């Protein structure tokens, strides 16, 4: 979001905010221009809290100049005051309906305040103003892409964006995500590969493609993508390398268990591999893992590693409809009689593990 607004800001600073007052449709006196110039300088320095009052003062002094409203809208967006941003940008666009960049900023503000219809309308308006505005097609595709009834339109919009500007690297990943959501795995893979080919660093789409290959069980290809990376930066969770290593560990455990189906060590390794995952994902993997740990204990009573797996499964949560703390106490007591160091490890783990989906409130406006 911030990167998107920064890019738009650069365009506005070069094409709009730099225009002297005399060039505006309505002449601005020197005082207004001085106030606005100070606001622009503070904005460029990232001093938004200081720039905003000057923008508001400029609006008061010159109510028909859209530029202070445009800058105030950008500042509100950076401050995550999305409702105020949308309203202020709407006022600026009323004064200057041809300012295509402002429609995109408004669309993003509307998107983040959960006003999807307003965001889509703003993106469409930008396209109406400039039918060759690649960024507007890209944003429209992003906004409607996960609406099943409009996925075809979204895919078309993103392909148009890429055709108009092949350097819109982020659009390749968005297109791939939407194609994957639409169950077009081949198309998604092609979009990610196109992104890699278009990126001088060969990173756009790389980890997205890697995740897709992991889900398809094509681990050797996924590993090659990781090994040939030029950066480790991955802002998606779980990270690609985590997904890949989990899948590789699971495959290894499966292969070993296939060779030795009655081996307690292989059963425990399989249980631990099955149980690997993100704490916010509730998918029953702990219950599935317990089957392997229990079987290992049947074959080898008193096997500390198997009991370790049992305890860890209950700490993570086997049945989320029940309070399993008493079960953890009981199973941990059994482990303590078998291996005190493993028990101590899980006692510490129990204190820090966070289970289930955690909601994080987001402040969208003042």
C-alpha positions in Angstrom: 0.0 0.0 0.0 2.6 2.6 1.1 4.8 1.7 -1.9 1.8 2.2 -4.3 1.1 5.6 -2.8 4.7 6.6 -2.9 4.9 5.9 -6.6 1.7 7.9 -7.2 3.1 10.7 -5.1 6.2 10.9 -7.2 4.0 11.4 -10.3 2.0 14.0 -8.6 5.0 15.9 -7.3 6.5 16.0 -10.7 3.4 16.8 -12.7 0.9 18.6 -10.4 2.3 19.9 -7.2 5.3 21.4 -9.0 3.1 23.6 -11.2 3.3 27.2 -10.0 0.1 28.8 -8.9 0.0 31.1 -11.9 -0.5 28.1 -14.2 -3.7 27.1 -12.4 -7.1 27.9 -13.8 -7.7 30.3 -11.0 -4.8 32.7 -10.0 -3.5 32.1 -6.5 -2.0 34.9 -4.5 1.6 34.7 -3.2 0.5 33.8 0.4 -1.4 30.7 -0.8 1.5 29.5 -2.9 4.0 30.0 -0.1 1.8 28.0 2.3 1.4 25.2 -0.3 5.1 25.2 -1.1 5.9 24.7 2.5 3.4 21.8 2.7 5.0 20.2 -0.3 8.4 20.4 1.2 7.3 18.9 4.5 5.4 16.2 2.6 8.6 15.3 0.6 10.5 15.1 3.9 7.9 12.6 5.3 6.7 15.1 7.9 3.0 14.5 7.3 1.7 15.7 10.6 3.3 19.1 9.9 2.3 19.2 6.3 -1.4 18.5 6.9 -2.3 21.7 8.7 -0.7 23.7 6.0 -2.7 21.9 3.4 -5.9 22.6 5.3 -4.9 26.3 5.6 -4.3 26.4 1.8 -7.7 24.9 1.2 -9.3 27.5 3.4 -7.4 30.3 1.6 -8.1 28.9 -1.9 -11.2 26.7 -1.9 -11.1 26.1 -5.7 -7.5 24.8 -5.9 -7.6 21.1 -6.0 -3.9 20.6 -5.2 -4.0 21.1 -1.4 -6.9 18.7 -1.2 -5.0 16.2 -3.3 -2.0 16.4 -1.0 -4.2 16.2 2.1 -5.8 13.1 0.7 -2.4 11.5 0.2 -1.4 12.4 3.8 -4.6 10.9 5.2 -3.9 7.7 3.3 -0.4 7.5 4.8 -2.0 8.0 8.2 -4.5 5.2 7.5 -7.4 7.6 7.9 -9.0 6.1 4.8 -12.5 7.6 5.2 -11.0 11.1 5.4 -8.7 10.4 2.5 -11.6 9.2 0.3 -13.7 12.2 1.1 -10.9 14.7 0.6 -9.8 13.1 -2.7 -13.4 13.1 -3.9 -13.4 16.9 -3.3 -10.1 17.3 -5.2 -11.5 15.3 -8.1 -14.7 17.3 -8.2 -12.4 20.3 -8.8 -10.1 18.5 -11.3 -11.8 15.4 -12.7 -8.9 14.8 -15.1 -6.4 14.0 -12.4 -6.2 10.3 -13.2 -3.6 9.5 -10.5 -5.9 10.7 -7.7 -8.6 8.2 -8.7 -6.2 5.4 -8.0 -5.2 6.8 -4.6 -8.9 7.1 -3.8 -9.5 3.6 -4.9 -6.8 2.3 -2.6 -8.2 4.3 0.3 -11.7 2.9 -0.5 -10.3 -0.6 -0.7 -8.8 -0.3 2.8 -12.0 1.1 4.3 -13.9 -1.9 2.9 -15.8 0.3 0.4 -15.3 -2.1 -2.5 -17.9 -0.6 -4.8 -16.4 2.9 -4.4 -12.9 1.6 -5.0 -14.0 -0.2 -8.2 -15.8 2.9 -9.4 -12.7 5.0 -8.9 -10.5 2.6 -10.8 -13.0 2.5 -13.7 -13.2 6.3 -13.7 -9.4 6.5 -14.1 -9.6 4.2 -17.2 -12.4 6.4 -18.5 -10.1 9.5 -18.2 -7.2 7.6 -19.8 -8.0 4.4 -21.7 -4.3 3.6 -21.9 -3.7 3.9 -18.1 -2.0 0.6 -17.3 -1.9 1.2 -13.6 -5.7 1.7 -13.5 -6.3 -1.6 -15.3 -3.9 -3.3 -12.9 -5.7 -2.0 -9.8 -9.2 -2.8 -11.3 -8.0 -6.4 -11.8 -6.7 -6.6 -8.3 -10.0 -5.2 -6.9 -12.4 -7.6 -8.6 -10.1 -10.6 -9.1 -11.4 -12.7 -6.3 -15.0 -12.2 -7.2 -15.8 -15.4 -9.1 -18.4 -13.7 -11.3 -15.9 -11.1 -12.4 -12.7 -13.1 -12.5 -12.7 -13.2 -16.3 -12.9 -9.4 -16.4 -10.1 -9.2 -13.8 -7.9 -11.5 -15.8 -8.6 -9.4 -18.9 -7.8 -6.1 -17.1 -4.5 -7.4 -15.8 -3.4 -8.8 -19.1 -4.3 -5.4 -20.6 -2.2 -3.7 -17.9 0.8 -5.9 -18.7 0.4 -5.4 -22.4 0.3 -1.6 -21.9 3.2 -1.6 -19.5 5.2 -4.9 -19.2 7.3 -3.3 -16.4 4.3 -3.4 -14.0 6.0 -6.4 -12.4 3.5 -6.7 -9.5 0.7 -7.4 -12.0 2.2 -10.7 -13.0 1.9 -12.0 -9.5 -1.6 -10.7 -9.0 -2.6 -12.3 -12.3 -1.1 -15.6 -11.3 -2.9 -15.5 -8.0 -6.3 -14.8 -9.6 -5.7 -17.6 -12.2 -4.8 -20.0 -9.4 -8.0 -19.0 -7.5 -9.9 -19.7 -10.7 -8.4 -23.2 -10.7 -6.3 -22.5 -13.8 -3.0 -23.8 -12.4 -1.3 -23.9 -15.7 -2.2 -20.3 -16.5 -1.1 -19.3 -13.0 2.3 -20.9 -13.5 2.7 -19.2 -16.9 2.0 -15.8 -15.3 4.5 -16.3 -12.6 7.1 -17.4 -15.1 6.4 -14.4 -17.3 7.0 -12.2 -14.2 10.3 -13.9 -13.6 11.3 -13.3 -17.2 10.3 -9.7 -17.0 12.2 -9.0 -13.8 15.9 -8.2 -14.2 16.5 -9.9 -10.8 14.3 -12.9 -11.8 12.5 -12.7 -8.5 8.9 -11.6 -9.4 6.7 -14.6 -9.4 9.6 -17.0 -8.3 8.3 -17.8 -4.8 4.7 -17.7 -5.9 5.5 -20.3 -8.6 7.5 -22.2 -6.0 4.4 -22.4 -3.7 2.4 -23.6 -6.6 4.9 -26.4 -7.4 5.0 -27.5 -3.8 1.2 -27.9 -3.8 1.5 -29.9 -6.9 4.1 -32.2 -5.3 6.8 -31.0 -7.8 9.4 -30.6 -5.1 12.6 -30.9 -7.2 11.4 -28.1 -9.4 10.5 -26.0 -6.4 13.9 -26.6 -4.8 15.6 -25.5 -8.0 13.6 -22.2 -7.9 14.8 -21.6 -4.4 18.5 -22.5 -5.1 18.5 -20.1 -8.1 17.0 -17.2 -6.2 18.8 -13.8 -6.1 17.1 -12.7 -2.9 15.7 -14.2 0.3 13.0 -11.5 0.7 9.6 -13.2 1.0 6.7 -11.2 2.5 4.2 -14.0 2.3 3.5 -16.3 5.2 4.4 -19.1 5.4 7.5 -18.3 3.6 8.2 -20.3 0.5 11.3 -22.0 2.0 9.3 -23.0 5.0 6.6 -24.6 2.8 9.3 -26.3 0.7 11.2 -27.7 3.7 8.0 -29.0 5.3 7.0 -30.7 2.1 10.4 -32.2 1.7 10.5 -33.5 5.3 7.0 -35.0 4.8 8.1 -36.7 1.6 11.2 -38.1 3.3 9.2 -39.3 6.2 6.7 -41.0 3.9 9.4 -42.7 1.9 11.1 -44.0 5.1 7.8 -45.2 6.6 7.0 -47.0 3.4 10.2 -48.9 3.8 9.7 -49.6 7.5 6.0 -49.4 8.3 6.5 -51.0 11.8 9.5 -48.9 12.8 8.7 -46.7 15.8 11.4 -44.1 14.8 9.9 -43.9 11.3 6.4 -43.5 12.8 7.5 -40.7 15.1 9.3 -38.9 12.2 6.1 -39.2 10.2 3.9 -37.8 13.0 6.2 -34.8 13.5 6.3 -34.1 9.7 2.5 -34.3 9.5 2.2 -31.9 12.5 4.4 -29.2 11.0 2.4 -26.1 10.1 1.5 -22.6 11.0 -0.1 -22.0 14.4 -3.0 -20.0 12.9 -4.0 -22.8 10.6 -6.5 -25.2 12.1 -6.7 -28.3 9.8 -6.7 -31.3 12.1 -3.0 -32.2 11.5 -2.4 -32.7 15.2 -5.1 -35.4 15.4 -3.7 -37.1 12.3 -0.2 -37.0 13.8 -1.4 -38.6 17.1 -2.2 -41.8 15.2 1.5 -42.2 14.3 2.7 -41.4 17.9 0.2 -43.8 19.4 1.2 -46.6 17.1 4.8 -46.0 17.9 4.0 -46.3 21.6 2.2 -49.6 21.0 5.2 -51.0 19.2 7.7 -49.5 21.7 6.1 -48.7 25.1 8.0 -46.0 27.0 9.4 -44.5 23.8 10.2 -40.9 24.9 10.2 -39.4 21.4 6.7 -40.8 20.7 5.5 -39.5 24.0 7.1 -36.1 23.2 5.0 -36.1 20.0 1.8 -36.8 21.9 2.5 -33.9 24.3 3.3 -31.5 21.6 0.2 -32.4 19.7 -2.0 -31.7 22.7 -0.2 -28.4 23.4 -0.9 -27.3 19.8 -4.5 -28.5 20.2 -6.1 -31.7 19.0 -9.8 -30.9 19.6 -10.3 -27.1 19.6 -13.8 -27.6 21.0 -12.4 -28.8 24.3 -10.1 -27.5 27.1 -7.1 -29.9 26.8 -4.9 -28.4 29.5 -5.6 -31.4 31.8 -4.6 -33.8 29.1 -1.4 -31.9 28.5 -0.6 -32.1 32.3 -1.2 -35.9 32.3 0.8 -36.6 29.1 3.6 -34.3 30.2 3.8 -36.1 33.5 4.3 -39.4 31.6 7.1 -37.8 29.5 8.8 -36.5 32.6 9.2 -40.0 33.8 10.8 -41.0 30.5 13.0 -38.0 29.7 13.3 -34.9 31.8 15.1 -32.9 29.2 12.4 -33.4 26.6 9.7 -32.6 29.2 11.5 -29.4 30.1 11.7 -28.4 26.5 7.9 -28.9 26.1 7.2 -27.1 29.3 8.9 -24.0 27.9 7.2 -24.6 24.5 3.8 -24.7 26.2 4.3 -21.2 27.7 5.1 -19.6 24.4 2.9 -21.5 21.8 0.0 -19.6 20.5 -2.8 -21.8 19.0 -5.5 -21.0 16.5 -6.4 -17.9 14.5 -5.5 -14.7 16.2 -7.5 -11.6 15.3 -5.5 -8.3 15.1 -7.7 -5.2 15.1 -6.9 -2.6 12.4 -7.7 1.1 12.9 -8.9 2.2 9.5 -9.8 5.8 10.3 -10.0 8.5 12.9 
